[in-house]
């Protein structure tokens, strides 16, 4: 019974994570500004914590990398902007792939 309940919670988390990653992708594609970067960091932070709580270390790790890269992007004055944006994009792609893989495992 506990496994079924935990699996259901994991499914709900993965559904919510998928929505967060879609919102992260939208934030990446929008013009870079403080609001979109703040939202991106916030979503990454949420995924980082929740991913670890549900045992999804790769989701947590990629989300932490997104959060760290966004913080660096905010601190930089465009010195490494393109490289950081590429890094963020790659981690968001990794997040989506890991969410999809995890969801298939639960199916």
C-alpha positions as CSV (number, residue, x, y, z in Angstrom):
1,X,0.0,0.0,0.0
2,X,2.8,2.4,0.9
3,X,4.6,1.8,-2.4
4,X,1.4,2.6,-4.3
5,X,0.9,5.8,-2.4
6,X,4.5,6.8,-2.9
7,X,4.3,6.1,-6.6
8,X,1.2,8.3,-6.9
9,X,3.0,11.1,-5.1
10,X,5.9,10.7,-7.4
11,X,3.6,10.8,-10.4
12,X,2.1,14.1,-9.1
13,X,5.6,15.5,-8.5
14,X,6.7,14.6,-12.0
15,X,3.5,16.2,-13.5
16,X,4.2,19.4,-11.6
17,X,7.9,19.2,-12.5
18,X,7.0,18.9,-16.2
19,X,4.9,22.1,-15.8
20,X,7.7,23.9,-14.1
21,X,10.2,22.9,-16.8
22,X,7.9,24.1,-19.5
23,X,7.6,27.4,-17.6
24,X,11.4,27.5,-17.3
25,X,11.7,27.0,-21.1
26,X,9.4,29.9,-21.6
27,X,11.5,32.1,-19.3
28,X,14.6,31.1,-21.2
29,X,13.0,32.0,-24.5
30,X,11.7,35.4,-23.3
31,X,14.0,38.4,-23.4
32,X,16.4,38.3,-20.5
33,X,15.3,40.5,-17.7
34,X,15.3,40.5,-13.9
35,X,11.8,39.1,-13.7
36,X,12.3,36.2,-16.0
37,X,15.6,35.3,-14.4
38,X,14.1,35.5,-10.9
39,X,11.3,33.2,-12.0
40,X,13.8,30.8,-13.6
41,X,15.8,30.7,-10.4
42,X,12.7,30.2,-8.3
43,X,11.4,27.3,-10.3
44,X,14.9,25.7,-10.3
45,X,15.1,26.1,-6.6
46,X,11.7,24.4,-6.1
47,X,12.7,21.5,-8.4
48,X,16.1,21.1,-6.6
49,X,14.4,20.7,-3.2
50,X,11.5,18.6,-4.2
51,X,13.5,16.4,-6.6
52,X,15.8,15.3,-3.8
53,X,12.9,14.7,-1.4
54,X,11.4,12.2,-3.9
55,X,14.7,10.5,-4.6
56,X,15.2,12.1,-8.0
57,X,18.9,13.1,-7.6
58,X,19.5,13.9,-11.2
59,X,16.5,16.3,-11.3
60,X,17.8,17.9,-8.1
61,X,21.3,18.2,-9.5
62,X,20.3,19.7,-12.8
63,X,17.9,22.1,-11.1
64,X,20.7,23.1,-8.8
65,X,23.0,23.8,-11.8
66,X,20.3,25.9,-13.4
67,X,19.8,27.9,-10.2
68,X,23.6,28.4,-9.9
69,X,24.0,29.4,-13.5
70,X,21.1,31.9,-13.2
71,X,22.7,33.4,-10.1
72,X,26.0,33.7,-12.0
73,X,24.2,35.3,-15.0
74,X,22.6,37.9,-12.7
75,X,25.9,38.7,-11.1
76,X,27.8,38.9,-14.4
77,X,27.6,41.9,-16.6
78,X,27.2,39.9,-19.8
79,X,30.8,38.7,-19.7
80,X,29.8,35.1,-19.9
81,X,26.2,35.5,-20.7
82,X,26.0,33.4,-23.8
83,X,27.9,30.5,-22.2
84,X,25.7,30.6,-19.1
85,X,22.5,30.8,-21.2
86,X,23.6,27.7,-23.1
87,X,24.4,25.9,-19.8
88,X,21.0,26.8,-18.5
89,X,19.3,25.6,-21.6
90,X,21.2,22.3,-21.5
91,X,20.2,21.6,-17.9
92,X,16.6,22.4,-18.7
93,X,16.7,19.9,-21.5
94,X,18.3,17.4,-19.1
95,X,15.5,18.0,-16.6
96,X,12.9,17.3,-19.2
97,X,14.6,14.1,-20.3
98,X,15.0,12.9,-16.7
99,X,11.3,13.7,-15.9
100,X,10.1,11.8,-18.9
101,X,12.4,8.8,-18.2
102,X,11.2,8.8,-14.5
103,X,7.6,9.0,-15.5
104,X,8.0,6.0,-17.9
105,X,9.5,4.0,-15.1
106,X,6.5,4.7,-12.9
107,X,4.0,3.8,-15.7
